[in-house]
């Protein structure tokens, strides 16, 4: 769904939770947390793939960021595709002498970030950070939009438990699930914007 130009990196490793980068090359700026974006998030799931629909049409509120697969609602738990997170936030220090970054914490699997209508690009691996150009942020009511896409197995797993006429996916690949009698065994893949989402500030040189 997203396209982004490739880059050449020095040899390095990172864990999936966005942990510290190790290796002979330093690929990322050292950052410190300036502000955490807490509170509720408005979510919009693609209604064509948000089912069984709970009556919201895929527009809901998360009080806190969490893995979709931990949600009790099956339309969210088994969702695969694109979802958009939206939040309005105030910035304590919109103008700083050193660059600001938006850190998404942990994302499964890819995300595109926009702030106040400015497209800040796509992130697809740890650390899930985007640089915020000078002049992008204001002190009040910054509009943040994060589009997230995950993998397809969760929807395949969810469909396997539905009656045939309610399924919207078709595949002969069954390695992600197993059904024995009336019991349904699944291996769901963590999905969504897991966070925490923070504003990060580069150290002064």
N, C-alpha and C positions, 0 to 999 in steps of 0.2 A: 504494500500500500504506500509506503514511504520510499522516497529515493533520496540518496545523499551521496555526494562525491566521496570517494575513498581517500584515506590518508596513510602516510607512512609513519610508523611508530618505531621507537627504539624497543628492543626486546624487553618485555616486562610481563608481570603476572598480576592478577587481581582476583579476589574471591567474588562470588555472585552477590554478596550482600553490600558491595561497594566499599570493601575494606581497603587497607593501605596498599598502595602499589609498591612492588618490590622488583628490583632488577638493576642492571648496570646503567640504564638510561632513566632520566627524570622526564616523564611525558606530561605531567600535570602540575599546575601551580599549587603551591601550598596555600590552604585556605583555612579560615576560622569562621565559626558560626556567628553571624550578626543578628539574625532574627529567625525564629521558627514560625511557619504559617500554620496555626492551629485552628480548631473549630470546624464547622460543617463545610462540606463540598457538595455542589450541585452536579449530578451526573446525568448524562444522556446516553443511553444505549441505543443501538440501531434497532428500531422496532421490528424490523423484518427478522431479526435473530434473537429477539428478547421474548422467550416463550417457555412455558405457558405464561401468558401475560397476566400480571397481578392487578391489572386495571390502570396502571400508571402510564402505559405506553413506553416504558423504559426511561421515564424521567423521575428520578428519585433523589433523595438527599442522604449522604453518608455523614453521620455525626463525627466520625474519625476515619482516617484512611485505614483500609484493611484489604486483605487478600480476598478476591471474589469467591474463591473456593471455600472460604470459611463462613459464607453467608447462608442463612437458613432458607432464603427464597431460591428455589431451583432455577428460576429464570436468570438469576445472577450467578449462582453457584456453577452452572454449566455453560455460562455465556462464553462464546468465542466470536471475535470480531473487533470492531472499533467502538470505543466509548470515550466521551469527552467530559473531562472534569473542569468545573468553573468555580472561581472564587474571586471575591473582591477584597483587597487588603490595603492597609495603610503601611507606609514604609517609614521606619524611624529615621533613616539617614539616606534619602534618595541621591544625594550628591556626596561622594567620598573621594579622597585623594587617590585611592587605589581601586582597581576594578571590582565590581560586584558580580557574583555568579548566582544562578538559581540551581540548587542541588535538589534532585528528586528523590534522594535516598536510595530506594530500590524500585525498579520498574520491571514488570514482566509483560511484554518483552521489549517493546519499542515505544518511543513517545516523541511527539512534536510539541514544541512549546511556543506560545504566543503571549506577549504582555502588552497591553494597551494597543493591540492591533499589529504590533511588531512581531514578525516571524523570527524566532531565535534559533530555529533549526531542529534537527532530529538527534536523539540520543538512542544508542542501541547496546551499550555495554557500560560496565562500571569504569570510573565513577560517572553517574548519570548527572552531569553538570552542563549548564549552558552559560556562556558569558552574556551579561546584560549590558548592552551599549550605553554609554553616557547619554543622559537625557531621556531615557526610556521610562524611568520611574518618576512618580510624583509623590508628594507627602500623603495624599489622600486618594482612596478609591482606585487603586490600580486593578485593572481587569486581567486576571490570569486565566488562560485556557490551555489545557494539556490534553492532547489526543493520545490515547493509549491503544495499542493492539496486542493481542496475545495469540497463542497457538490454537489449532483446531481440535486437538484431542478431547478437550473438555466438553465441547458440544457433541462430539461423537459418543462420548460416554453417556451424556444426558439423554441423547436420542435412543440409545440402546435400551433404556429403561422405559421408554414411552411406547404406547401402542403404535403399530406400523403406520396407521393413517395420520398420526400426529407428528411424525418425524419429518424433518426438512433436509436431512443429510442422507446420503447413500454411499456406502463403501463396503468392500469385502475385507477390509483390514480390521482385525479384531484384537490386535496385540495390546490395545489400551484398556480393554475391559473383558470380563468373563461373566457369563450368566449361567448359574446352576440352579435349575428349578425356579423357585421364586426369589432367589437371592442374587443380588447384583454386586459384583466386586469391581471397584474402580481404582484407578491411579490418576488422580487429578493433578494437573500441573499448576503451580502457583501463578496467579494472574492479577493484572491491574497495577495501579499506582499504590504501592505499599508504603512508601515514604521512609522517614519523615521528609517533608519539603521545607527547605530552609534557604534563607539568603546567606551567602557566604562571601566573605571579604578577603581579598588577597593581602598578604603581608606586605608592608612597605619595604621597598628595596633599600 
